[in-house]
Amino acid sequence: MRALAKENASASARKELIAHAQARSATRREHGRFDASPQEIAHYIGQISAELSTMARKSDLGLLAYFLQMAHTESRALSRKLEHGQGRHS
């Protein structure tokens, strides 16, 4: 039963990720640049990394979940920093 729930969650997550990727690819300009601000991109990366972290945790991939959670935390901090006009993070 647990395996079926994981499979359904994974299929649903894959569909969501594909939808996100398709929506974002529509905003690309020439040379692979996104038509979004650094703050918007940091926010988007935060959303995606949180979703991926949850997927990894539910699949018992602890270390991967940890690294993705760290990416989520960093992107949120960077997004807030950029929102308040404190410039780019290095």
HUHUCOR-V515697 format. One record per backbone hydrogen bond with DSSP energy under -0.5 kcal/mol. NH is the residue of the N-H (numbers start at 1). CO is the residue of the C=O. E is the energy in kcal/mol with one decimal. If there is no record, write none. Layout:
NH_CO_E, NH_CO_E
This chain:
5_1_-2.1, 6_2_-2.4, 7_3_-2.5, 8_4_-2.5, 9_5_-2.5, 10_6_-2.9, 11_7_-2.4, 12_8_-2.3, 13_9_-2.6, 14_10_-2.7, 15_11_-2.2, 16_12_-2.2, 17_13_-2.7, 18_14_-2.6, 19_15_-2.3, 20_16_-2.6, 21_17_-2.8, 22_18_-2.6, 23_19_-2.3, 24_20_-2.7, 25_21_-2.5, 26_22_-1.2, 27_24_-1.5, 28_25_-1.1, 29_33_-3.4, 32_29_-1.0, 33_30_-1.2, 35_27_-1.0, 36_34_-1.3, 41_37_-2.4, 42_38_-2.6, 43_39_-2.2, 44_40_-2.4, 45_41_-2.8, 46_42_-2.0, 47_43_-2.0, 48_44_-2.6, 49_45_-2.8, 50_46_-1.8, 51_47_-2.0, 52_48_-2.7, 53_49_-2.4, 54_50_-2.1, 55_51_-2.2, 56_52_-2.6, 57_53_-2.7, 58_54_-2.5, 59_55_-1.1, 60_57_-1.6, 61_56_-2.9, 62_60_-0.6, 65_61_-2.7, 66_62_-2.3, 67_63_-2.4, 68_64_-2.4, 69_65_-2.2, 70_66_-2.3, 71_67_-2.1, 72_68_-2.2, 73_69_-2.6, 74_70_-2.6, 75_71_-2.6, 76_72_-2.1, 77_73_-2.1, 78_74_-2.7, 79_75_-2.5, 80_76_-2.3, 81_77_-2.3, 82_78_-2.8, 83_79_-2.2, 84_80_-1.7, 85_82_-1.6, 86_81_-2.3
